[in-house]
Amino acid sequence: MVMEAPLSRPGHVVAAPTAPPGSVEIPWTRIDLDLYEVAREGFIVGYVEVVGSVFVALGGTRYDRAVEVAQLSTFHAAVEAVLRRSA
């Protein structure tokens, strides 16, 4: 499954310039066909890897050293798992 991400530099969260107050920033950026980078306040906190129909949440600032946090059935749940781990 491929999720389209807004264009931004890896590790940076980009908010729309005309975003209404109280809107939520998108914390993820697509960096490969089945790999997404998750950021909090502009810093990389983990990754979500798509493996078949499973979304694997990985915590850590570097992909090669990230630790598996959870395996979930939805992309957004995997992003939330990464963000909860980083809090």
PDB file with one MODEL, atoms N, CA, C and O in Angstrom:
MODEL        1
ATOM      1  N   MET A   1       0.847  -1.168   0.000  1.00  0.00           N
ATOM      2  CA  MET A   1       0.000   0.000   0.000  1.00  0.00           C
ATOM      3  C   MET A   1       0.894   1.234   0.000  1.00  0.00           C
ATOM      4  O   MET A   1       1.900   1.267   0.708  1.00  0.00           O
ATOM      5  N   VAL A   2       0.548   2.223  -0.766  1.00  0.00           N
ATOM      6  CA  VAL A   2       1.337   3.443  -0.863  1.00  0.00           C
ATOM      7  C   VAL A   2       0.495   4.610  -0.374  1.00  0.00           C
ATOM      8  O   VAL A   2      -0.620   4.820  -0.851  1.00  0.00           O
ATOM      9  N   MET A   3       1.027   5.369   0.577  1.00  0.00           N
ATOM     10  CA  MET A   3       0.370   6.572   1.085  1.00  0.00           C
ATOM     11  C   MET A   3       1.119   7.754   0.497  1.00  0.00           C
ATOM     12  O   MET A   3       2.344   7.816   0.607  1.00  0.00           O
ATOM     13  N   GLU A   4       0.431   8.674  -0.111  1.00  0.00           N
ATOM     14  CA  GLU A   4       1.082   9.843  -0.687  1.00  0.00           C
ATOM     15  C   GLU A   4       1.354  10.855   0.418  1.00  0.00           C
ATOM     16  O   GLU A   4       0.472  11.166   1.218  1.00  0.00           O
ATOM     17  N   ALA A   5       2.564  11.357   0.455  1.00  0.00           N
ATOM     18  CA  ALA A   5       2.977  12.318   1.470  1.00  0.00           C
ATOM     19  C   ALA A   5       3.155  13.688   0.837  1.00  0.00           C
ATOM     20  O   ALA A   5       3.481  13.791  -0.345  1.00  0.00           O
ATOM     21  N   PRO A   6       2.942  14.743   1.622  1.00  0.00           N
ATOM     22  CA  PRO A   6       3.223  16.069   1.079  1.00  0.00           C
ATOM     23  C   PRO A   6       4.724  16.228   0.851  1.00  0.00           C
ATOM     24  O   PRO A   6       5.527  15.599   1.539  1.00  0.00           O
ATOM     25  N   LEU A   7       5.096  17.053  -0.096  1.00  0.00           N
ATOM     26  CA  LEU A   7       6.506  17.263  -0.380  1.00  0.00           C
ATOM     27  C   LEU A   7       7.133  18.082   0.735  1.00  0.00           C
ATOM     28  O   LEU A   7       6.668  19.180   1.041  1.00  0.00           O
ATOM     29  N   SER A   8       8.169  17.563   1.331  1.00  0.00           N
ATOM     30  CA  SER A   8       8.910  18.277   2.364  1.00  0.00           C
ATOM     31  C   SER A   8      10.277  17.643   2.480  1.00  0.00           C
ATOM     32  O   SER A   8      10.518  16.560   1.949  1.00  0.00           O
ATOM     33  N   ARG A   9      11.166  18.319   3.173  1.00  0.00           N
ATOM     34  CA  ARG A   9      12.488  17.756   3.394  1.00  0.00           C
ATOM     35  C   ARG A   9      12.388  16.700   4.485  1.00  0.00           C
ATOM     36  O   ARG A   9      11.640  16.893   5.444  1.00  0.00           O
ATOM     37  N   PRO A  10      13.119  15.582   4.373  1.00  0.00           N
ATOM     38  CA  PRO A  10      13.077  14.546   5.401  1.00  0.00           C
ATOM     39  C   PRO A  10      13.396  15.117   6.780  1.00  0.00           C
ATOM     40  O   PRO A  10      14.365  15.854   6.961  1.00  0.00           O
ATOM     41  N   GLY A  11      12.565  14.758   7.731  1.00  0.00           N
ATOM     42  CA  GLY A  11      12.788  15.181   9.107  1.00  0.00           C
ATOM     43  C   GLY A  11      12.150  16.502   9.458  1.00  0.00           C
ATOM     44  O   GLY A  11      12.224  16.943  10.605  1.00  0.00           O
ATOM     45  N   HIS A  12      11.519  17.148   8.479  1.00  0.00           N
ATOM     46  CA  HIS A  12      10.880  18.422   8.753  1.00  0.00           C
ATOM     47  C   HIS A  12       9.388  18.298   8.535  1.00  0.00           C
ATOM     48  O   HIS A  12       8.951  17.757   7.520  1.00  0.00           O
ATOM     49  N   VAL A  13       8.602  18.790   9.474  1.00  0.00           N
ATOM     50  CA  VAL A  13       7.156  18.771   9.354  1.00  0.00           C
ATOM     51  C   VAL A  13       6.735  20.089   8.725  1.00  0.00           C
ATOM     52  O   VAL A  13       7.155  21.162   9.160  1.00  0.00           O
ATOM     53  N   VAL A  14       5.902  19.998   7.700  1.00  0.00           N
ATOM     54  CA  VAL A  14       5.493  21.191   6.978  1.00  0.00           C
ATOM     55  C   VAL A  14       4.001  21.408   7.186  1.00  0.00           C
ATOM     56  O   VAL A  14       3.197  20.507   6.944  1.00  0.00           O
ATOM     57  N   ALA A  15       3.634  22.597   7.634  1.00  0.00           N
ATOM     58  CA  ALA A  15       2.226  22.950   7.789  1.00  0.00           C
ATOM     59  C   ALA A  15       1.816  23.824   6.606  1.00  0.00           C
ATOM     60  O   ALA A  15       2.621  24.595   6.083  1.00  0.00           O
ATOM     61  N   ALA A  16       0.573  23.696   6.198  1.00  0.00           N
ATOM     62  CA  ALA A  16       0.074  24.530   5.113  1.00  0.00           C
ATOM     63  C   ALA A  16       0.059  25.982   5.575  1.00  0.00           C
ATOM     64  O   ALA A  16      -0.336  26.260   6.708  1.00  0.00           O
ATOM     65  N   PRO A  17       0.483  26.920   4.713  1.00  0.00           N
ATOM     66  CA  PRO A  17       0.547  28.318   5.130  1.00  0.00           C
ATOM     67  C   PRO A  17      -0.814  28.916   5.459  1.00  0.00           C
ATOM     68  O   PRO A  17      -0.896  29.893   6.203  1.00  0.00           O
ATOM     69  N   THR A  18      -1.881  28.342   4.913  1.00  0.00           N
ATOM     70  CA  THR A  18      -3.211  28.862   5.193  1.00  0.00           C
ATOM     71  C   THR A  18      -3.992  27.939   6.116  1.00  0.00           C
ATOM     72  O   THR A  18      -5.223  27.927   6.088  1.00  0.00           O
ATOM     73  N   ALA A  19      -3.287  27.170   6.931  1.00  0.00           N
ATOM     74  CA  ALA A  19      -3.948  26.220   7.821  1.00  0.00           C
ATOM     75  C   ALA A  19      -4.734  26.974   8.890  1.00  0.00           C
ATOM     76  O   ALA A  19      -4.213  27.912   9.493  1.00  0.00           O
ATOM     77  N   PRO A  20      -5.977  26.576   9.128  1.00  0.00           N
ATOM     78  CA  PRO A  20      -6.766  27.229  10.164  1.00  0.00           C
ATOM     79  C   PRO A  20      -6.207  26.903  11.546  1.00  0.00           C
ATOM     80  O   PRO A  20      -5.564  25.867  11.715  1.00  0.00           O
ATOM     81  N   PRO A  21      -6.438  27.762  12.535  1.00  0.00           N
ATOM     82  CA  PRO A  21      -5.950  27.483  13.891  1.00  0.00           C
ATOM     83  C   PRO A  21      -6.475  26.145  14.398  1.00  0.00           C
ATOM     84  O   PRO A  21      -7.628  25.787  14.157  1.00  0.00           O
ATOM     85  N   GLY A  22      -5.625  25.418  15.096  1.00  0.00           N
ATOM     86  CA  GLY A  22      -6.028  24.134  15.656  1.00  0.00           C
ATOM     87  C   GLY A  22      -5.895  22.974  14.699  1.00  0.00           C
ATOM     88  O   GLY A  22      -6.265  21.853  15.047  1.00  0.00           O
ATOM     89  N   SER A  23      -5.373  23.205  13.489  1.00  0.00           N
ATOM     90  CA  SER A  23      -5.218  22.102  12.549  1.00  0.00           C
ATOM     91  C   SER A  23      -4.021  21.248  12.968  1.00  0.00           C
ATOM     92  O   SER A  23      -3.150  21.705  13.708  1.00  0.00           O
ATOM     93  N   VAL A  24      -3.991  20.015  12.490  1.00  0.00           N
ATOM     94  CA  VAL A  24      -2.947  19.065  12.867  1.00  0.00           C
ATOM     95  C   VAL A  24      -1.935  18.961  11.736  1.00  0.00           C
ATOM     96  O   VAL A  24      -2.309  18.822  10.572  1.00  0.00           O
ATOM     97  N   GLU A  25      -0.651  19.029  12.080  1.00  0.00           N
ATOM     98  CA  GLU A  25       0.388  18.848  11.086  1.00  0.00           C
ATOM     99  C   GLU A  25       0.525  17.368  10.759  1.00  0.00           C
ATOM    100  O   GLU A  25       0.291  16.515  11.615  1.00  0.00           O
ATOM    101  N   ILE A  26       0.899  17.068   9.538  1.00  0.00           N
ATOM    102  CA  ILE A  26       1.120  15.681   9.131  1.00  0.00           C
ATOM    103  C   ILE A  26       2.519  15.289   9.582  1.00  0.00           C
ATOM    104  O   ILE A  26       3.498  15.868   9.112  1.00  0.00           O
ATOM    105  N   PRO A  27       2.636  14.311  10.490  1.00  0.00           N
ATOM    106  CA  PRO A  27       3.945  13.987  11.067  1.00  0.00           C
ATOM    107  C   PRO A  27       4.787  13.001  10.267  1.00  0.00           C
ATOM    108  O   PRO A  27       5.846  12.589  10.741  1.00  0.00           O
ATOM    109  N   TRP A  28       4.354  12.609   9.068  1.00  0.00           N
ATOM    110  CA  TRP A  28       5.102  11.602   8.328  1.00  0.00           C
ATOM    111  C   TRP A  28       5.440  12.091   6.924  1.00  0.00           C
ATOM    112  O   TRP A  28       4.765  12.944   6.347  1.00  0.00           O
ATOM    113  N   THR A  29       6.527  11.505   6.401  1.00  0.00           N
ATOM    114  CA  THR A  29       7.000  11.810   5.055  1.00  0.00           C
ATOM    115  C   THR A  29       7.385  10.500   4.378  1.00  0.00           C
ATOM    116  O   THR A  29       8.089   9.676   4.963  1.00  0.00           O
ATOM    117  N   ARG A  30       6.931  10.316   3.167  1.00  0.00           N
ATOM    118  CA  ARG A  30       7.287   9.107   2.418  1.00  0.00           C
ATOM    119  C   ARG A  30       8.727   9.249   1.939  1.00  0.00           C
ATOM    120  O   ARG A  30       9.074  10.226   1.277  1.00  0.00           O
ATOM    121  N   ILE A  31       9.565   8.267   2.279  1.00  0.00           N
ATOM    122  CA  ILE A  31      10.965   8.323   1.855  1.00  0.00           C
ATOM    123  C   ILE A  31      11.349   7.182   0.920  1.00  0.00           C
ATOM    124  O   ILE A  31      12.426   7.208   0.324  1.00  0.00           O
ATOM    125  N   ASP A  32      10.490   6.192   0.786  1.00  0.00           N
ATOM    126  CA  ASP A  32      10.717   5.090  -0.138  1.00  0.00           C
ATOM    127  C   ASP A  32       9.358   4.498  -0.474  1.00  0.00           C
ATOM    128  O   ASP A  32       8.342   4.930   0.071  1.00  0.00           O
ATOM    129  N   LEU A  33       9.329   3.516  -1.365  1.00  0.00           N
ATOM    130  CA  LEU A  33       8.064   2.942  -1.799  1.00  0.00           C
ATOM    131  C   LEU A  33       7.228   2.441  -0.627  1.00  0.00           C
ATOM    132  O   LEU A  33       6.026   2.702  -0.579  1.00  0.00           O
ATOM    133  N   ASP A  34       7.832   1.732   0.313  1.00  0.00           N
ATOM    134  CA  ASP A  34       7.110   1.174   1.448  1.00  0.00           C
ATOM    135  C   ASP A  34       7.690   1.626   2.783  1.00  0.00           C
ATOM    136  O   ASP A  34       7.633   0.879   3.760  1.00  0.00           O
ATOM    137  N   LEU A  35       8.247   2.834   2.843  1.00  0.00           N
ATOM    138  CA  LEU A  35       8.876   3.317   4.067  1.00  0.00           C
ATOM    139  C   LEU A  35       8.532   4.780   4.297  1.00  0.00           C
ATOM    140  O   LEU A  35       8.647   5.607   3.391  1.00  0.00           O
ATOM    141  N   TYR A  36       8.110   5.090   5.514  1.00  0.00           N
ATOM    142  CA  TYR A  36       7.725   6.443   5.892  1.00  0.00           C
ATOM    143  C   TYR A  36       8.504   6.869   7.126  1.00  0.00           C
ATOM    144  O   TYR A  36       8.739   6.074   8.037  1.00  0.00           O
ATOM    145  N   GLU A  37       8.895   8.123   7.139  1.00  0.00           N
ATOM    146  CA  GLU A  37       9.624   8.701   8.257  1.00  0.00           C
ATOM    147  C   GLU A  37       8.615   9.459   9.118  1.00  0.00           C
ATOM    148  O   GLU A  37       7.770  10.182   8.590  1.00  0.00           O
ATOM    149  N   VAL A  38       8.699   9.298  10.430  1.00  0.00           N
ATOM    150  CA  VAL A  38       7.772   9.969  11.341  1.00  0.00           C
ATOM    151  C   VAL A  38       8.564  10.997  12.146  1.00  0.00           C
ATOM    152  O   VAL A  38       9.615  10.681  12.703  1.00  0.00           O
ATOM    153  N   ALA A  39       8.055  12.230  12.204  1.00  0.00           N
ATOM    154  CA  ALA A  39       8.751  13.306  12.912  1.00  0.00           C
ATOM    155  C   ALA A  39       7.830  13.955  13.941  1.00  0.00           C
ATOM    156  O   ALA A  39       6.611  13.999  13.776  1.00  0.00           O
ATOM    157  N   ARG A  40       8.448  14.455  15.000  1.00  0.00           N
ATOM    158  CA  ARG A  40       7.743  15.210  16.031  1.00  0.00           C
ATOM    159  C   ARG A  40       8.541  16.492  16.244  1.00  0.00           C
ATOM    160  O   ARG A  40       9.732  16.448  16.550  1.00  0.00           O
ATOM    161  N   GLU A  41       7.871  17.638  16.080  1.00  0.00           N
ATOM    162  CA  GLU A  41       8.495  18.945  16.255  1.00  0.00           C
ATOM    163  C   GLU A  41       9.760  19.101  15.395  1.00  0.00           C
ATOM    164  O   GLU A  41      10.733  19.725  15.818  1.00  0.00           O
ATOM    165  N   GLY A  42       9.734  18.530  14.191  1.00  0.00           N
ATOM    166  CA  GLY A  42      10.840  18.671  13.268  1.00  0.00           C
ATOM    167  C   GLY A  42      11.967  17.673  13.420  1.00  0.00           C
ATOM    168  O   GLY A  42      12.927  17.709  12.651  1.00  0.00           O
ATOM    169  N   PHE A  43      11.873  16.775  14.402  1.00  0.00           N
ATOM    170  CA  PHE A  43      12.917  15.774  14.624  1.00  0.00           C
ATOM    171  C   PHE A  43      12.384  14.381  14.307  1.00  0.00           C
ATOM    172  O   PHE A  43      11.261  14.037  14.676  1.00  0.00           O
ATOM    173  N   ILE A  44      13.194  13.586  13.622  1.00  0.00           N
ATOM    174  CA  ILE A  44      12.801  12.225  13.281  1.00  0.00           C
ATOM    175  C   ILE A  44      12.745  11.386  14.552  1.00  0.00           C
ATOM    176  O   ILE A  44      13.700  11.358  15.328  1.00  0.00           O
ATOM    177  N   VAL A  45      11.612  10.697  14.763  1.00  0.00           N
ATOM    178  CA  VAL A  45      11.448   9.850  15.944  1.00  0.00           C
ATOM    179  C   VAL A  45      11.227   8.389  15.595  1.00  0.00           C
ATOM    180  O   VAL A  45      11.264   7.532  16.478  1.00  0.00           O
ATOM    181  N   GLY A  46      10.997   8.090  14.324  1.00  0.00           N
ATOM    182  CA  GLY A  46      10.800   6.696  13.944  1.00  0.00           C
ATOM    183  C   GLY A  46      10.363   6.543  12.508  1.00  0.00           C
ATOM    184  O   GLY A  46      10.397   7.487  11.719  1.00  0.00           O
ATOM    185  N   TYR A  47       9.949   5.326  12.186  1.00  0.00           N
ATOM    186  CA  TYR A  47       9.595   4.972  10.820  1.00  0.00           C
ATOM    187  C   TYR A  47       8.402   4.036  10.824  1.00  0.00           C
ATOM    188  O   TYR A  47       8.136   3.360  11.818  1.00  0.00           O
ATOM    189  N   VAL A  48       7.686   3.999   9.714  1.00  0.00           N
ATOM    190  CA  VAL A  48       6.639   3.007   9.488  1.00  0.00           C
ATOM    191  C   VAL A  48       6.997   2.304   8.195  1.00  0.00           C
ATOM    192  O   VAL A  48       7.165   2.935   7.152  1.00  0.00           O
ATOM    193  N   GLU A  49       7.111   0.982   8.279  1.00  0.00           N
ATOM    194  CA  GLU A  49       7.444   0.175   7.107  1.00  0.00           C
ATOM    195  C   GLU A  49       6.226  -0.672   6.749  1.00  0.00           C
ATOM    196  O   GLU A  49       5.618  -1.295   7.620  1.00  0.00           O
ATOM    197  N   VAL A  50       5.876  -0.692   5.473  1.00  0.00           N
ATOM    198  CA  VAL A  50       4.743  -1.472   4.995  1.00  0.00           C
ATOM    199  C   VAL A  50       5.268  -2.828   4.540  1.00  0.00           C
ATOM    200  O   VAL A  50       6.096  -2.916   3.633  1.00  0.00           O
ATOM    201  N   VAL A  51       4.770  -3.892   5.189  1.00  0.00           N
ATOM    202  CA  VAL A  51       5.188  -5.255   4.863  1.00  0.00           C
ATOM    203  C   VAL A  51       3.919  -6.048   4.567  1.00  0.00           C
ATOM    204  O   VAL A  51       3.249  -6.529   5.481  1.00  0.00           O
ATOM    205  N   GLY A  52       3.600  -6.177   3.297  1.00  0.00           N
ATOM    206  CA  GLY A  52       2.347  -6.826   2.917  1.00  0.00           C
ATOM    207  C   GLY A  52       1.179  -5.973   3.377  1.00  0.00           C
ATOM    208  O   GLY A  52       1.067  -4.806   3.001  1.00  0.00           O
ATOM    209  N   SER A  53       0.308  -6.559   4.193  1.00  0.00           N
ATOM    210  CA  SER A  53      -0.839  -5.814   4.710  1.00  0.00           C
ATOM    211  C   SER A  53      -0.614  -5.356   6.150  1.00  0.00           C
ATOM    212  O   SER A  53      -1.558  -4.936   6.819  1.00  0.00           O
ATOM    213  N   VAL A  54       0.621  -5.434   6.629  1.00  0.00           N
ATOM    214  CA  VAL A  54       0.954  -5.056   8.004  1.00  0.00           C
ATOM    215  C   VAL A  54       1.810  -3.791   7.989  1.00  0.00           C
ATOM    216  O   VAL A  54       2.679  -3.624   7.134  1.00  0.00           O
ATOM    217  N   PHE A  55       1.553  -2.916   8.939  1.00  0.00           N
ATOM    218  CA  PHE A  55       2.339  -1.697   9.108  1.00  0.00           C
ATOM    219  C   PHE A  55       3.206  -1.877  10.341  1.00  0.00           C
ATOM    220  O   PHE A  55       2.696  -2.019  11.453  1.00  0.00           O
ATOM    221  N   VAL A  56       4.519  -1.870  10.144  1.00  0.00           N
ATOM    222  CA  VAL A  56       5.465  -2.096  11.232  1.00  0.00           C
ATOM    223  C   VAL A  56       5.961  -0.739  11.726  1.00  0.00           C
ATOM    224  O   VAL A  56       6.560   0.027  10.972  1.00  0.00           O
ATOM    225  N   ALA A  57       5.704  -0.452  13.005  1.00  0.00           N
ATOM    226  CA  ALA A  57       6.145   0.796  13.627  1.00  0.00           C
ATOM    227  C   ALA A  57       7.536   0.589  14.201  1.00  0.00           C
ATOM    228  O   ALA A  57       7.765  -0.337  14.979  1.00  0.00           O
ATOM    229  N   LEU A  58       8.463   1.455  13.814  1.00  0.00           N
ATOM    230  CA  LEU A  58       9.855   1.370  14.261  1.00  0.00           C
ATOM    231  C   LEU A  58      10.219   2.667  14.968  1.00  0.00           C
ATOM    232  O   LEU A  58      10.009   3.750  14.424  1.00  0.00           O
ATOM    233  N   GLY A  59      10.762   2.565  16.175  1.00  0.00           N
ATOM    234  CA  GLY A  59      11.167   3.750  16.922  1.00  0.00           C
ATOM    235  C   GLY A  59      12.661   3.950  16.852  1.00  0.00           C
ATOM    236  O   GLY A  59      13.426   2.996  16.989  1.00  0.00           O
ATOM    237  N   GLY A  60      13.084   5.190  16.638  1.00  0.00           N
ATOM    238  CA  GLY A  60      14.509   5.511  16.575  1.00  0.00           C
ATOM    239  C   GLY A  60      14.784   6.559  15.513  1.00  0.00           C
ATOM    240  O   GLY A  60      14.024   6.710  14.557  1.00  0.00           O
ATOM    241  N   THR A  61      15.872   7.274  15.692  1.00  0.00           N
ATOM    242  CA  THR A  61      16.194   8.358  14.764  1.00  0.00           C
ATOM    243  C   THR A  61      16.872   7.875  13.483  1.00  0.00           C
ATOM    244  O   THR A  61      16.845   8.572  12.469  1.00  0.00           O
ATOM    245  N   ARG A  62      17.478   6.692  13.520  1.00  0.00           N
ATOM    246  CA  ARG A  62      18.120   6.118  12.341  1.00  0.00           C
ATOM    247  C   ARG A  62      17.412   4.829  11.960  1.00  0.00           C
ATOM    248  O   ARG A  62      17.152   3.981  12.814  1.00  0.00           O
ATOM    249  N   TYR A  63      17.101   4.681  10.678  1.00  0.00           N
ATOM    250  CA  TYR A  63      16.379   3.490  10.223  1.00  0.00           C
ATOM    251  C   TYR A  63      17.166   2.214  10.486  1.00  0.00           C
ATOM    252  O   TYR A  63      16.588   1.200  10.878  1.00  0.00           O
ATOM    253  N   ASP A  64      18.486   2.253  10.273  1.00  0.00           N
ATOM    254  CA  ASP A  64      19.289   1.045  10.432  1.00  0.00           C
ATOM    255  C   ASP A  64      19.421   0.609  11.893  1.00  0.00           C
ATOM    256  O   ASP A  64      19.880  -0.501  12.165  1.00  0.00           O
ATOM    257  N   ARG A  65      19.026   1.469  12.834  1.00  0.00           N
ATOM    258  CA  ARG A  65      19.090   1.115  14.256  1.00  0.00           C
ATOM    259  C   ARG A  65      17.741   1.197  14.944  1.00  0.00           C
ATOM    260  O   ARG A  65      17.660   1.050  16.164  1.00  0.00           O
ATOM    261  N   ALA A  66      16.683   1.429  14.184  1.00  0.00           N
ATOM    262  CA  ALA A  66      15.345   1.550  14.760  1.00  0.00           C
ATOM    263  C   ALA A  66      14.878   0.207  15.321  1.00  0.00           C
ATOM    264  O   ALA A  66      15.205  -0.858  14.798  1.00  0.00           O
ATOM    265  N   VAL A  67      14.103   0.294  16.404  1.00  0.00           N
ATOM    266  CA  VAL A  67      13.601  -0.886  17.103  1.00  0.00           C
ATOM    267  C   VAL A  67      12.105  -1.023  16.835  1.00  0.00           C
ATOM    268  O   VAL A  67      11.362  -0.043  16.881  1.00  0.00           O
ATOM    269  N   GLU A  68      11.674  -2.250  16.554  1.00  0.00           N
ATOM    270  CA  GLU A  68      10.263  -2.482  16.292  1.00  0.00           C
ATOM    271  C   GLU A  68       9.438  -2.189  17.540  1.00  0.00           C
ATOM    272  O   GLU A  68       9.725  -2.695  18.624  1.00  0.00           O
ATOM    273  N   VAL A  69       8.404  -1.360  17.367  1.00  0.00           N
ATOM    274  CA  VAL A  69       7.519  -0.982  18.461  1.00  0.00           C
ATOM    275  C   VAL A  69       6.240  -1.807  18.410  1.00  0.00           C
ATOM    276  O   VAL A  69       5.763  -2.288  19.438  1.00  0.00           O
ATOM    277  N   ALA A  70       5.690  -1.968  17.218  1.00  0.00           N
ATOM    278  CA  ALA A  70       4.423  -2.696  17.071  1.00  0.00           C
ATOM    279  C   ALA A  70       4.204  -3.073  15.617  1.00  0.00           C
ATOM    280  O   ALA A  70       4.834  -2.529  14.709  1.00  0.00           O
ATOM    281  N   GLN A  71       3.287  -4.026  15.417  1.00  0.00           N
ATOM    282  CA  GLN A  71       2.794  -4.377  14.093  1.00  0.00           C
ATOM    283  C   GLN A  71       1.298  -4.127  14.124  1.00  0.00           C
ATOM    284  O   GLN A  71       0.583  -4.701  14.945  1.00  0.00           O
ATOM    285  N   LEU A  72       0.826  -3.272  13.232  1.00  0.00           N
ATOM    286  CA  LEU A  72      -0.568  -2.851  13.270  1.00  0.00           C
ATOM    287  C   LEU A  72      -1.232  -3.026  11.914  1.00  0.00           C
ATOM    288  O   LEU A  72      -0.562  -3.223  10.900  1.00  0.00           O
ATOM    289  N   SER A  73      -2.556  -2.953  11.908  1.00  0.00           N
ATOM    290  CA  SER A  73      -3.294  -3.176  10.670  1.00  0.00           C
ATOM    291  C   SER A  73      -3.623  -1.896   9.919  1.00  0.00           C
ATOM    292  O   SER A  73      -4.098  -1.959   8.785  1.00  0.00           O
ATOM    293  N   THR A  74      -3.380  -0.718  10.529  1.00  0.00           N
ATOM    294  CA  THR A  74      -3.619   0.532   9.823  1.00  0.00           C
ATOM    295  C   THR A  74      -2.387   1.435   9.899  1.00  0.00           C
ATOM    296  O   THR A  74      -1.628   1.399  10.867  1.00  0.00           O
ATOM    297  N   PHE A  75      -2.212   2.235   8.863  1.00  0.00           N
ATOM    298  CA  PHE A  75      -1.070   3.139   8.795  1.00  0.00           C
ATOM    299  C   PHE A  75      -1.110   4.164   9.921  1.00  0.00           C
ATOM    300  O   PHE A  75      -0.100   4.403  10.584  1.00  0.00           O
ATOM    301  N   HIS A  76      -2.263   4.764  10.136  1.00  0.00           N
ATOM    302  CA  HIS A  76      -2.368   5.814  11.141  1.00  0.00           C
ATOM    303  C   HIS A  76      -2.138   5.288  12.558  1.00  0.00           C
ATOM    304  O   HIS A  76      -1.598   6.005  13.400  1.00  0.00           O
ATOM    305  N   ALA A  77      -2.533   4.068  12.828  1.00  0.00           N
ATOM    306  CA  ALA A  77      -2.257   3.462  14.135  1.00  0.00           C
ATOM    307  C   ALA A  77      -0.756   3.251  14.319  1.00  0.00           C
ATOM    308  O   ALA A  77      -0.238   3.415  15.423  1.00  0.00           O
ATOM    309  N   ALA A  78      -0.059   2.891  13.250  1.00  0.00           N
ATOM    310  CA  ALA A  78       1.390   2.704  13.320  1.00  0.00           C
ATOM    311  C   ALA A  78       2.091   4.038  13.572  1.00  0.00           C
ATOM    312  O   ALA A  78       3.035   4.097  14.360  1.00  0.00           O
ATOM    313  N   VAL A  79       1.644   5.107  12.915  1.00  0.00           N
ATOM    314  CA  VAL A  79       2.217   6.435  13.146  1.00  0.00           C
ATOM    315  C   VAL A  79       1.993   6.839  14.597  1.00  0.00           C
ATOM    316  O   VAL A  79       2.909   7.346  15.244  1.00  0.00           O
ATOM    317  N   GLU A  80       0.800   6.625  15.110  1.00  0.00           N
ATOM    318  CA  GLU A  80       0.497   6.956  16.508  1.00  0.00           C
ATOM    319  C   GLU A  80       1.369   6.163  17.477  1.00  0.00           C
ATOM    320  O   GLU A  80       1.798   6.700  18.499  1.00  0.00           O
ATOM    321  N   ALA A  81       1.636   4.902  17.172  1.00  0.00           N
ATOM    322  CA  ALA A  81       2.495   4.079  18.030  1.00  0.00           C
ATOM    323  C   ALA A  81       3.910   4.644  18.081  1.00  0.00           C
ATOM    324  O   ALA A  81       4.532   4.664  19.143  1.00  0.00           O
ATOM    325  N   VAL A  82       4.417   5.100  16.950  1.00  0.00           N
ATOM    326  CA  VAL A  82       5.755   5.710  16.919  1.00  0.00           C
ATOM    327  C   VAL A  82       5.759   7.013  17.726  1.00  0.00           C
ATOM    328  O   VAL A  82       6.678   7.264  18.506  1.00  0.00           O
ATOM    329  N   LEU A  83       4.735   7.830  17.534  1.00  0.00           N
ATOM    330  CA  LEU A  83       4.668   9.102  18.256  1.00  0.00           C
ATOM    331  C   LEU A  83       4.507   8.898  19.764  1.00  0.00           C
ATOM    332  O   LEU A  83       5.095   9.644  20.547  1.00  0.00           O
ATOM    333  N   ARG A  84       3.726   7.909  20.183  1.00  0.00           N
ATOM    334  CA  ARG A  84       3.563   7.612  21.619  1.00  0.00           C
ATOM    335  C   ARG A  84       4.895   7.170  22.228  1.00  0.00           C
ATOM    336  O   ARG A  84       5.227   7.550  23.351  1.00  0.00           O
ATOM    337  N   ARG A  85       5.652   6.369  21.482  1.00  0.00           N
ATOM    338  CA  ARG A  85       6.950   5.896  21.987  1.00  0.00           C
ATOM    339  C   ARG A  85       7.907   7.047  22.189  1.00  0.00           C
ATOM    340  O   ARG A  85       8.720   7.021  23.113  1.00  0.00           O
ATOM    341  N   SER A  86       7.826   8.057  21.340  1.00  0.00           N
ATOM    342  CA  SER A  86       8.772   9.168  21.408  1.00  0.00           C
ATOM    343  C   SER A  86       8.418  10.192  22.487  1.00  0.00           C
ATOM    344  O   SER A  86       9.240  11.037  22.840  1.00  0.00           O
ATOM    345  N   ALA A  87       7.213  10.112  22.998  1.00  0.00           N
ATOM    346  CA  ALA A  87       6.775  11.113  23.997  1.00  0.00           C
ATOM    347  C   ALA A  87       7.439  10.917  25.350  1.00  0.00           C
ATOM    348  O   ALA A  87       7.173  11.675  26.283  1.00  0.00           O
TER     349      ALA A  87
ENDMDL
END
